[in-house]
Amino acid sequence: MDFNNTLINIGSFFAKALTSETFVAALITGAAALLGAGIAGYFSFLATEKAHQNNMEKAEREEKKITSNTLALIMIEIKTAWEVYNTEYADELRHLEDGKPYVVMFPVGANTFSLYDSSPSCLANLPIEVAEKIVLLYMRMKGMIAMIELNNSDARQAYYSAENTMQKLRDGMTTNGWKLSPEKLDDIYKNHVNHEAVKLGMGSTADGMKLLGAEIEDLYISLLGIEQRYQKSQNQ
């Protein structure tokens, strides 16, 4: 009996506690706190997601700006190289007869295309049409530089051989009393230079440079149009 009374008393205690105003108030307060924490967590999540999205959009805008600016610099490098080639080297070459050597030495820097060589990430971010055209154009320009360097080497050799010949001729004039006018000596020198240049195959090199120069010009004009359309699309 005592045990049963004890259970009854315990049950009565919990029943009164559960129905008491204090317990109900505590339950409501706890539920409200839990709900508030849930809402706060949800909005905190939304804020974090928004901040992440903003950061991603900012990074994308910055990457586009860097790509656009790098492309503009690459175009300046191409334009400068093409203008220097045209004004300082190729004008006379274009008017040269086919098969005739171009015995001219033109200095070429060791690191001619530093912007292009240091911008692989820019090319990776460009549309494939733009990147392909840039790569092809630079390949052709580097090929032109290789041909100019070959022509320089052959021209140097032709001039060196002519100088040796003229030195021997001048020695003979002194020893044997030969008399040749300055004009005649100049003609002999030029003829010997041309003769050596022909022997070295410089006529073929000149023809190759003319053909390659025409291809580079077409590529350059085409790239200008493509690059302008790309830059315009990035500013919209």
PEDAVEN-V964824 format. One record per backbone hydrogen bond with DSSP energy under -0.5 kcal/mol. NH is the residue of the N-H (numbers start at 1). CO is the residue of the C=O. E is the energy in kcal/mol with one decimal. If there is no record, write none. Layout:
BEGIN
nh = {NH;NH}
co = {CO;CO}
e = {E;E}
END
This chain:
BEGIN
nh = {5;6;7;8;9;10;11;12;13;14;15;16;17;18;19;20;20;24;25;26;27;28;29;30;31;32;33;34;35;36;37;38;39;40;41;42;43;44;45;46;47;48;49;50;51;52;53;54;55;56;57;58;59;60;61;62;63;64;65;66;67;68;69;70;71;72;73;74;75;76;77;78;79;80;81;82;83;84;85;86;87;88;89;90;91;93;94;95;96;100;102;103;104;106;112;114;117;118;119;123;124;125;125;126;126;131;132;133;134;135;136;137;138;139;140;141;142;143;144;145;146;147;148;149;150;151;152;153;154;155;156;157;158;159;160;161;162;163;164;165;166;167;168;169;170;171;172;173;174;175;176;177;178;180;185;186;187;188;189;190;191;192;193;194;195;196;197;198;199;200;201;202;205;206;207;208;209;210;211;212;213;214;215;216;217;218;219;220;221;222;223;224;225;226;227;228;229;230;231;232;233;234;235;235;236}
co = {1;2;3;4;5;6;7;8;9;10;11;12;13;14;15;16;17;20;21;22;23;24;25;26;27;28;29;30;31;32;33;34;35;36;37;38;39;40;41;42;43;44;45;46;47;48;49;50;51;52;53;54;55;56;57;58;59;60;61;62;63;64;65;66;67;68;69;70;71;72;73;74;75;76;77;78;79;80;81;82;83;84;85;85;86;89;90;91;93;97;202;101;102;104;110;111;113;114;116;119;120;121;122;122;123;127;128;129;130;131;132;133;134;135;136;137;138;139;140;141;142;143;144;145;146;147;148;149;150;151;152;153;154;155;156;157;158;159;160;161;162;163;164;165;166;167;168;169;170;171;172;173;172;178;181;182;183;184;185;186;187;188;189;190;191;192;193;194;195;196;198;197;201;202;203;204;205;206;207;208;209;210;211;212;213;214;215;216;217;218;219;220;221;222;223;224;225;226;227;228;229;230;231;232;232}
e = {-2.9;-2.1;-2.1;-2.5;-2.5;-2.4;-2.8;-2.4;-2.1;-2.2;-2.2;-2.2;-2.3;-2.8;-1.4;-0.5;-0.9;-2.0;-2.5;-2.3;-2.7;-2.7;-2.6;-2.5;-2.4;-2.7;-2.4;-2.5;-2.7;-2.8;-2.6;-2.1;-2.6;-2.9;-2.4;-2.3;-2.5;-2.1;-2.2;-2.3;-2.4;-2.2;-2.7;-2.5;-2.6;-2.4;-2.5;-2.7;-2.4;-2.4;-2.6;-2.5;-2.5;-2.3;-2.4;-2.5;-2.4;-2.3;-2.2;-2.6;-2.6;-2.6;-2.8;-2.7;-2.4;-2.0;-2.1;-2.5;-2.4;-1.7;-2.3;-2.5;-2.8;-2.7;-2.4;-2.6;-2.5;-2.5;-2.3;-2.4;-2.8;-2.4;-1.3;-3.1;-1.0;-0.7;-2.6;-0.8;-1.5;-2.0;-0.5;-0.7;-2.0;-0.5;-0.5;-0.6;-2.3;-1.2;-1.5;-1.5;-1.7;-1.2;-0.6;-0.8;-0.7;-2.5;-2.7;-1.6;-2.3;-2.6;-2.5;-2.4;-2.6;-2.3;-2.2;-2.4;-2.8;-1.9;-2.1;-2.2;-2.0;-1.9;-2.6;-2.6;-2.0;-2.6;-2.8;-2.3;-2.4;-2.7;-2.6;-1.9;-2.5;-2.7;-2.3;-2.3;-2.2;-2.6;-2.1;-2.2;-2.6;-2.3;-2.0;-2.2;-2.8;-2.3;-2.2;-2.3;-2.0;-2.6;-3.3;-1.3;-0.6;-0.5;-2.5;-2.3;-2.1;-2.4;-2.4;-2.5;-2.6;-2.2;-2.4;-2.6;-2.5;-2.6;-2.4;-2.3;-2.0;-1.8;-1.5;-2.4;-1.3;-2.3;-2.2;-2.4;-2.2;-2.0;-2.1;-2.5;-2.5;-1.9;-1.8;-2.5;-2.2;-1.9;-2.4;-2.7;-2.3;-2.2;-2.7;-2.1;-1.4;-2.0;-3.1;-2.0;-1.9;-2.1;-2.6;-2.0;-2.0;-1.6;-1.0;-0.5;-0.5}
END
